[in-house]
């Protein structure tokens, strides 16, 4: 529930401004660290390893942001935060579903000539949609 409200807030901000303030983005680290600490307390170090592996899709997005500039740093930070609460398969599912949603959106935008191949779109709303869809599909 907390992640849903947080992702919706970030999505609205990203749609309106095409940027997300770093303090608001890093605020997601609080529930992520809390959930990770709860997991370590209840199940031991396996939860820490699972949380660190879950950040790999976010690290991939951060690497793409740094190397190509085609992805925003905020997308990678948010994906890494989500990855600490999801397993690596859950984080990959969110990223894949978000990519699929954004691809469908872009295809529709190109078809009705609202987008061009040079257009940029905010990706955080699609991460929110991917998270919601993953909850419906994986649970």
N, C-alpha and C positions, 0 to 999 in steps of 0.2 A: 504494500500500500504506500509506504514512504517513497519507494522508488518510482511508483506511478505518478505521484504528485510532483516529485522532483523533476522527472523527465518531462512531464507536461509543461512545467514552468520554464525549464530550459528551452523546450521546443518553441514555445510562444515567443520567448526572448530572441531566439535565433531566427525565427521567421521574420520578426519585425526589424531587427537590426543587422542581421547576418554576422553577428559576433556575440560572444557570451563573455561577460566579465570574469576574469580569473578567480576572484574571491568566491563568486557564486558557483563557479565550476568546481573549485576545490572544496566547497562545502559538502559535496557528495562524498568526500573522503571520510567524513565523520561517521555516517552510517556504515560505510564499507569497512572501516577499521573496527567499529563496534561489532559488526557481524563476524568479522574474522576473529576477533578476540573471543567472542562467545563460542565459536567453533573450536578454537584451540583449547578453551577451558573445558568444553564438554567432550571432545573426541581426541584431543592431543595434537601432536605435530602433523598428523595427516591432514588436518584442516588447513594448516599453514601452507603445506606443500600444494594442496588443491587450490588455495587462493592465489598463490604465486603463479601456478600454471594457468589459472583463469585470466591472468593479466596479459598473457601472450598475444591475443588478438588486439588489445589496446596498444601494446608495444609495436606490433606490426603497423598499426595506423600511425603511430608517432614516427616510426621510421619513414613511412611514405610521406608524411607531412614534411619531415626534414629533408628528404632526398628529392622529392618531386614538387612539393608545394601544391599538389592537387587535392590534398585532404587537409582539413584544419587541425591544428594541435588540440583544440577542444574536443574534437571527435575522438582522438586517441586517448586523451585523459579520461573522458567519460567512459569509454569502452574498458579502460583498465580498471576504473572504479567498479563498474558493473561486473567485471571478471572476477573481482575478489569475492563477490557474493555468489557467483554462479560457478559451476565447474567449467573446465576448459571446453567441454562439449556444449554446455549451455551458452557460453560466451561466443563460441563459433556459430551456434544456431542463431543467436541474436544478430551477429554481423552478417550472416548469409541472408536472413530474412530482411534485414534493413537494406542490404544491397539489392535484393529482389524488388522490394517496394520502391526504392528510388529508381531502379531501372524501368519499372512499369510506369512510374510517374513521368520520367523523361521521355519514354516512348509516346505516351499520351500527349505531352507538351509539344513534342516535335510534330506529331500528327496534326494537331490543331494550330500549329505555327505560333505557339506562345513561347517556345524555347528555340534556341539555335544551338549548334554544336559548340559554340563558345560560351553559352550560358553557364552560370554557376547557381547551385541550389544549396540551401542549408541541409546538412545531413543529420543533425540531431533529431528532428522530427521523425526521420525514418528509423533511427536507433530506438526511439520511444515506441514506434509501431512494431519494430522487430522484437523488442522486449515483451510487449503485450501479446503478440502472436506466439512467441516462444512459450509464454505462460499457458496459453490455450492449447498449444500443440504438445508440449513436453510434459504437462502435468495432468 
